[in-house]
Amino acid sequence: MSVVRPFRALRPTPETAVRVASVPYDVCSTEEARALAGDNADSFLHVIRAEIDFPPGADSHSPEVYAKGRDNLKALEARGVLTREADPSLYLYRQIMNGHSQTGLVGTFSVDEYDANTIVKHEFTRPGKEADRTTHVETLGAQTGPVFLTYHASAELKERVASDQVAAPLFDLTSQDGVQHTLWRVPDPAPYVDALAQLERLYIADGHHRSAAASNVRKRRVEAGAGTDDASHHFLAVAFPSDEVQILPYNRLVHDLGQRTPETLLDALGEVGELTRDTGPVPGSDDCVSVFAAGAWHTLRLTPTADDPVSRLAPSMLQDKVLGPLLGITDPRKDERISFVGGIRGTDELQSRVSEGQALVAFSMPAVTVAQLIAVADAGQVMPPKSTWFEPKLRSGVLTYVLD
């Protein structure tokens, strides 16, 4: 059984939505956030990346920065840029990107279910990033970025969503990257609540640190005396059907080959897998990785080291057969010799970085499927770091869940 609860959202007005909605906090650097916000005082980046309101070099994790984010959120509401709904509601949030359409149900979901792992994880969290999100939520008294959930597609829910999208939306905007974002208020939450109750599990697609932060905040508030009706028992999320979720590859660049050259690495790759030289940049199947080295693309077919959902993933096979044993990159989370490039940038980005000397070898990965993600989560396992790149990204500021 999965619980979804209506909430009183803090949201932009139809007139301000296009100025408010921003990229998520974790897909841009401070410099990029400063440039994106520009002279737009209504950008939600002033809330989620408040260091942009300080001189360059300011510590983004200082108490002053978190406090500035809280003050900026309050100011947006005081100026009427954001408005608080009078009644609790659920929402439908549709995104259209390059012909791909996905519509999710926005509500607040149970922290109890997250803690009990019926809202299922597939990634480890990093302590520093988890602490940052926890402090952000505590300081602002609000959850400003939704978690991205998915569930096994339901015909009942699809029919309901389609019928409720006929009405006029609360707002319809196109972001700077060309993605269309449309929001509707659900006229009757009850059918959605009942339909979600039929689902045994929900799966975290993106937002593991935000989920963990919600759990941390709830625990601290309960320890401080919060009751069973406290808002922290739930967290903001958007739940999409599994057949609408789009995952792009998460590619790899290696900047230091140790004692190897690109040419000798290619020779070694032929010993650990089936290497076909001078092919193309896009892997042809789940067990293949495309390699750009020595001025050309090649295809490497790999076999898993074990028969389980994680070992069969291309990122795992590359780590187990190539990055670890051949290059000594045993912890890709921390090793500075490797970096990661989201699939939205395309394979031309990989080739140009190698050709320009920014890296020595590029690995173009096949995209992990939603079925693979669910299989890993159901097995109680976790994916290798940087395995999935979800696109389009949810905009921040579209809906905020106020705890206080």
C-alpha positions as CSV (number, residue, x, y, z in Angstrom):
1,M,0.0,0.0,0.0
2,S,1.4,3.4,-1.0
3,V,0.1,6.6,0.7
4,V,-0.2,9.9,-1.1
5,R,-1.5,13.0,0.7
6,P,-2.8,16.3,-0.6
7,F,-1.0,19.4,0.6
8,R,-1.3,23.2,0.7
9,A,1.3,24.1,-1.9
10,L,3.3,27.3,-2.1
11,R,3.5,27.9,-5.9
12,P,4.0,30.7,-8.4
13,T,1.1,32.5,-9.9
14,P,0.4,32.0,-13.6
15,E,2.0,35.3,-14.4
16,T,5.2,34.7,-12.3
17,A,5.8,30.9,-13.0
18,V,8.1,31.4,-16.0
19,R,10.3,33.7,-13.9
20,V,10.3,31.5,-10.8
21,A,10.8,28.0,-12.1
22,S,14.5,27.0,-12.1
23,V,16.8,24.0,-12.7
24,P,17.3,21.8,-9.6
25,Y,20.0,22.8,-7.2
26,D,22.3,19.9,-8.1
27,V,22.6,20.2,-11.8
28,C,24.5,23.5,-11.9
29,S,27.5,25.0,-10.3
30,T,27.4,28.2,-8.3
31,E,28.7,30.1,-11.4
32,E,26.1,28.5,-13.6
33,A,23.4,29.3,-11.1
34,R,24.5,32.9,-10.9
35,A,24.4,33.2,-14.7
36,L,21.1,31.5,-15.0
37,A,19.5,33.8,-12.4
38,G,21.0,36.9,-13.9
39,D,19.1,39.9,-12.9
40,N,15.9,37.9,-12.3
41,A,15.1,38.5,-8.6
42,D,12.2,36.0,-8.8
43,S,14.4,33.0,-9.9
44,F,14.0,30.1,-7.4
45,L,17.8,29.8,-7.6
46,H,17.9,32.6,-5.0
47,V,16.2,30.0,-2.7
48,I,18.0,26.8,-3.5
49,R,21.4,28.3,-4.4
50,A,21.4,31.3,-2.2
51,E,25.2,31.7,-2.4
52,I,24.6,33.5,-5.6
53,D,23.5,36.5,-3.5
54,F,27.0,36.6,-1.9
55,P,30.3,37.6,-3.3
56,P,32.2,34.9,-5.4
57,G,33.9,32.4,-3.2
58,A,31.3,32.4,-0.4
59,D,30.8,29.1,1.4
60,S,27.6,27.6,0.0
61,H,27.2,25.6,3.3
62,S,27.5,28.5,5.7
63,P,24.6,29.3,8.1
64,E,24.3,32.7,6.4
65,V,23.7,31.2,3.0
66,Y,21.0,28.8,4.3
67,A,19.4,31.7,6.2
68,K,19.5,33.8,3.0
69,G,17.6,31.1,1.2
70,R,14.9,31.1,3.9
71,D,14.7,34.9,3.7
72,N,14.4,34.8,-0.1
73,L,11.6,32.3,0.0
74,K,9.7,34.4,2.5
75,A,10.3,37.5,0.3
76,L,8.9,35.8,-2.8
77,E,5.7,35.0,-0.9
78,A,5.5,38.5,0.6
79,R,5.8,40.1,-2.8
80,G,3.1,37.9,-4.2
81,V,5.4,36.1,-6.6
82,L,4.5,32.9,-4.7
83,T,1.0,32.1,-3.4
84,R,-0.1,29.6,-0.8
85,E,-3.1,27.4,-1.7
86,A,-6.1,27.7,0.5
87,D,-6.9,24.0,0.5
88,P,-4.8,20.8,0.3
89,S,-4.6,19.5,-3.2
90,L,-2.8,17.0,-5.5
91,Y,-1.4,18.1,-8.8
92,L,-0.5,16.7,-12.3
93,Y,2.8,17.8,-13.7
94,R,3.5,17.2,-17.4
95,Q,6.8,17.6,-19.1
96,I,7.3,17.5,-22.9
97,M,10.9,17.3,-24.2
98,N,11.8,16.6,-27.9
99,G,8.5,14.8,-28.4
100,H,8.8,12.8,-25.2
101,S,5.9,13.4,-22.7
102,Q,5.6,12.3,-19.1
103,T,3.0,13.2,-16.5
104,G,3.5,12.7,-12.8
105,L,1.2,12.9,-9.7
106,V,2.5,15.5,-7.3
107,G,1.7,15.1,-3.6
108,T,3.3,14.3,-0.3
109,F,4.4,10.8,0.4
110,S,5.1,8.8,3.6
111,V,8.4,9.1,5.4
112,D,7.4,5.9,7.2
113,E,7.3,4.1,3.9
114,Y,10.7,5.5,3.0
115,D,12.2,4.3,6.3
116,A,10.5,0.9,5.9
117,N,11.9,0.7,2.3
118,T,8.5,0.3,0.6
119,I,9.5,3.5,-1.1
120,V,12.5,1.7,-2.5
121,K,16.1,3.0,-2.9
122,H,18.7,2.0,-5.5
123,E,21.6,4.3,-4.5
124,F,23.8,5.1,-1.5
125,T,23.7,8.7,-0.3
126,R,26.8,10.8,0.3
127,P,27.0,12.1,3.9
128,G,28.0,15.6,3.0
129,K,25.2,16.0,0.4
130,E,22.7,14.5,2.7
131,A,23.7,16.9,5.5
132,D,23.4,19.8,3.1
133,R,19.8,19.0,2.1
134,T,18.9,18.3,5.8
135,T,20.1,21.7,6.9
136,H,18.4,23.4,3.9
137,V,15.0,21.9,4.8
138,E,15.4,22.6,8.5
139,T,16.5,26.2,7.9
140,L,13.8,27.0,5.4
141,G,11.1,25.0,7.1
142,A,10.1,23.8,3.7
143,Q,10.9,21.2,1.0
144,T,11.8,23.1,-2.1
145,G,12.7,20.3,-4.5
146,P,10.5,17.2,-5.2
147,V,11.7,13.7,-5.2
148,F,11.3,11.8,-8.5
149,L,9.4,8.5,-7.9
150,T,8.2,5.9,-10.3
151,Y,5.7,3.0,-10.1
152,H,4.6,0.1,-12.3
153,A,2.3,1.7,-14.8
154,S,-1.4,1.5,-13.9
155,A,-4.2,1.6,-16.6
156,E,-6.6,3.0,-14.0
157,L,-4.2,5.9,-13.2
158,K,-3.5,6.6,-16.8
159,E,-7.2,7.0,-17.6
160,R,-7.7,9.3,-14.6
161,V,-4.7,11.4,-15.5
162,A,-5.8,11.8,-19.1
163,S,-9.3,12.9,-18.1
164,D,-8.0,15.5,-15.6
165,Q,-5.7,17.0,-18.1
166,V,-8.6,18.3,-20.2
167,A,-9.2,21.2,-17.8
168,A,-7.3,24.5,-18.1
169,P,-3.9,24.2,-16.3
170,L,-2.7,26.4,-13.5
171,F,0.2,27.4,-15.7
172,D,2.0,26.3,-18.8
173,L,5.5,27.4,-19.4
174,T,8.5,26.6,-21.6
175,S,11.9,26.7,-19.8
176,Q,15.1,28.0,-21.3
177,D,16.1,24.5,-22.5
178,G,12.9,24.1,-24.5
179,V,11.1,21.8,-22.2
180,Q,7.4,22.4,-21.7
181,H,6.1,22.3,-18.1
182,T,2.4,22.2,-17.4
183,L,0.7,22.0,-14.0
184,W,-3.0,21.1,-13.2
185,R,-4.7,21.0,-9.9
186,V,-6.5,17.6,-9.4
187,P,-10.2,18.3,-9.0
188,D,-10.8,15.2,-6.8
189,P,-7.8,13.7,-4.9
190,A,-9.8,10.6,-3.7
191,P,-9.4,8.4,-6.9
192,Y,-5.7,9.0,-6.9
193,V,-5.4,8.2,-3.2
194,D,-7.3,5.0,-3.8
195,A,-5.3,4.0,-6.8
196,L,-1.9,4.6,-5.1
197,A,-3.2,2.5,-2.2
198,Q,-3.2,-0.5,-4.6
199,L,0.5,-0.2,-5.3
200,E,2.8,-2.3,-3.1
201,R,5.9,-0.2,-3.8
202,L,7.1,3.1,-5.1
203,Y,10.7,3.5,-6.4
204,I,13.0,6.4,-6.0
205,A,14.3,7.3,-9.5
206,D,16.0,10.6,-8.6
207,G,16.3,12.4,-5.3
208,H,17.9,10.0,-2.8
209,H,19.5,12.8,-0.9
210,R,16.2,14.8,-0.7
211,S,14.4,11.6,0.6
212,A,17.1,11.0,3.2
213,A,17.0,14.6,4.3
214,A,13.2,14.4,4.8
215,S,13.7,11.3,7.0
216,N,16.4,13.1,9.0
217,V,14.3,16.2,9.5
218,R,11.3,14.1,10.6
219,K,13.5,12.2,13.1
220,R,14.8,15.5,14.6
221,R,11.4,17.1,14.9
222,V,9.9,14.0,16.5
223,E,12.8,13.9,19.0
224,A,12.0,17.6,19.7
225,G,8.3,16.7,20.5
226,A,6.5,16.9,17.1
227,G,3.2,15.0,17.1
228,T,1.8,12.6,14.6
229,D,0.2,15.4,12.6
230,D,3.5,17.2,12.0
231,A,4.1,18.0,8.3
232,S,7.5,16.4,8.4
233,H,5.9,12.9,8.4
234,H,5.6,13.4,4.6
235,F,7.8,14.6,1.8
236,L,7.2,16.3,-1.5
237,A,7.5,14.0,-4.6
238,V,6.2,13.5,-8.2
239,A,5.3,9.9,-9.1
240,F,5.6,9.0,-12.8
241,P,4.4,5.7,-14.4
242,S,7.3,3.5,-15.3
243,D,6.5,3.4,-19.0
244,E,6.9,7.2,-19.3
245,V,10.2,7.6,-17.5
246,Q,13.1,8.5,-19.7
247,I,16.7,7.5,-18.7
248,L,19.7,8.7,-20.7
249,P,23.2,7.3,-20.4
250,Y,25.7,8.5,-17.8
251,N,29.0,8.5,-19.7
252,R,32.6,8.4,-18.4
253,L,35.8,10.2,-19.1
254,V,39.2,9.0,-17.9
255,H,41.9,11.6,-17.5
256,D,44.8,9.5,-16.4
257,L,45.6,6.0,-17.6
258,G,48.5,5.4,-15.3
259,Q,51.3,3.6,-17.1
260,R,49.1,2.9,-20.1
261,T,48.6,4.8,-23.3
262,P,45.3,4.9,-25.2
263,E,46.8,2.4,-27.7
264,T,48.0,0.0,-25.1
265,L,44.6,0.3,-23.2
266,L,42.8,-0.8,-26.4
267,D,45.1,-3.8,-26.6
268,A,44.2,-4.7,-23.0
269,L,40.5,-4.2,-23.6
270,G,40.7,-6.9,-26.3
271,E,41.9,-9.3,-23.5
272,V,38.9,-8.6,-21.1
273,G,36.1,-8.4,-23.7
274,E,35.3,-8.6,-27.4
275,L,36.7,-5.4,-29.0
276,T,35.6,-4.3,-32.4
277,R,37.6,-1.4,-33.7
278,D,36.5,1.6,-35.7
279,T,32.7,1.3,-35.1
280,G,30.5,4.1,-33.7
281,P,29.8,6.2,-30.6
282,V,26.5,4.6,-29.6
283,P,26.5,1.1,-27.9
284,G,24.4,-1.4,-29.8
285,S,23.2,-3.4,-26.8
286,D,23.1,-3.5,-23.0
287,D,26.3,-5.5,-22.8
288,C,28.3,-3.1,-25.0
289,V,30.3,0.1,-24.3
290,S,31.6,2.4,-27.0
291,V,35.2,3.6,-26.4
292,F,36.8,6.7,-27.9
293,A,40.5,6.3,-27.9
294,A,43.4,6.9,-30.2
295,G,41.3,9.1,-32.4
296,A,38.4,6.6,-33.2
297,W,35.4,5.0,-31.7
298,H,35.4,1.2,-30.9
299,T,32.9,-1.2,-29.4
300,L,33.7,-3.3,-26.3
301,R,31.3,-6.2,-25.5
302,L,31.6,-7.3,-21.9
303,T,30.2,-10.2,-19.8
304,P,29.1,-9.9,-16.1
305,T,31.2,-11.2,-13.2
306,A,28.0,-12.6,-11.6
307,D,24.4,-13.3,-12.5
308,D,22.5,-10.6,-10.5
309,P,20.8,-7.4,-11.5
310,V,23.7,-5.1,-10.6
311,S,26.5,-7.2,-12.1
312,R,24.6,-7.3,-15.4
313,L,24.5,-3.5,-15.7
314,A,27.0,-2.0,-18.2
315,P,28.4,0.5,-15.6
316,S,29.1,-2.5,-13.3
317,M,30.8,-4.5,-16.1
318,L,32.9,-1.6,-17.1
319,Q,34.0,-1.1,-13.5
320,D,34.6,-4.8,-12.8
321,K,36.4,-5.5,-16.0
322,V,38.1,-2.3,-17.0
323,L,38.2,0.7,-14.6
324,G,39.2,-1.3,-11.5
325,P,41.6,-4.0,-12.8
326,L,43.1,-2.2,-15.8
327,L,43.3,1.4,-14.5
328,G,43.2,1.0,-10.8
329,I,40.1,3.2,-10.4
330,T,38.6,1.2,-7.5
331,D,36.3,4.0,-6.1
332,P,34.9,6.1,-8.9
333,R,33.0,8.3,-6.4
334,K,36.3,9.7,-5.1
335,D,38.9,9.1,-7.8
336,E,39.8,12.3,-9.6
337,R,41.0,10.5,-12.6
338,I,37.5,9.8,-13.8
339,S,34.6,12.2,-14.4
340,F,31.0,11.8,-15.6
341,V,29.0,13.4,-18.4
342,G,25.2,13.2,-18.5
343,G,23.8,11.8,-21.7
344,I,21.9,15.0,-22.5
345,R,25.3,16.4,-23.7
346,G,25.6,13.6,-26.4
347,T,28.6,11.7,-27.6
348,D,30.0,14.6,-29.5
349,E,30.8,16.2,-26.1
350,L,32.8,13.1,-25.2
351,Q,34.7,13.0,-28.4
352,S,35.6,16.7,-28.3
353,R,36.8,16.6,-24.7
354,V,39.2,13.7,-25.6
355,S,40.3,15.4,-28.9
356,E,41.0,18.7,-27.1
357,G,43.1,16.9,-24.5
358,Q,40.7,17.3,-21.5
359,A,40.6,13.5,-21.2
360,L,42.5,10.5,-22.6
361,V,39.6,8.0,-23.1
362,A,35.8,8.3,-23.2
363,F,33.3,5.6,-22.5
364,S,29.8,6.0,-24.1
365,M,27.4,3.9,-22.0
366,P,24.1,2.3,-22.9
367,A,21.2,3.8,-21.0
368,V,20.0,1.8,-18.0
369,T,16.3,0.9,-18.4
370,V,13.5,1.5,-15.9
371,A,13.1,-2.3,-15.7
372,Q,16.7,-2.7,-14.7
373,L,16.4,0.0,-12.1
374,I,13.3,-1.7,-10.6
375,A,15.0,-5.1,-10.7
376,V,18.0,-3.7,-8.7
377,A,15.7,-2.0,-6.2
378,D,13.6,-5.1,-5.7
379,A,16.7,-7.2,-5.1
380,G,17.7,-4.8,-2.3
381,Q,20.8,-3.8,-4.2
382,V,22.3,-0.5,-5.2
383,M,23.5,0.7,-8.6
384,P,27.1,1.8,-9.3
385,P,27.6,5.6,-8.9
386,K,26.4,7.7,-11.8
387,S,24.4,5.0,-13.6
388,T,21.3,7.0,-14.5
389,W,20.6,10.4,-16.0
390,F,16.9,11.3,-15.9
391,E,15.6,13.7,-18.4
392,P,13.7,16.0,-18.5
393,K,14.6,17.4,-15.0
394,L,11.8,18.6,-12.6
395,R,11.8,22.3,-12.2
396,S,12.3,23.7,-8.8
397,G,9.9,26.3,-7.5
398,V,6.9,24.9,-9.3
399,L,5.6,23.5,-6.0
400,T,7.0,23.9,-2.5
401,Y,5.9,21.9,0.6
402,V,5.9,24.2,3.7
403,L,6.6,22.4,7.0
404,D,6.1,25.3,9.3
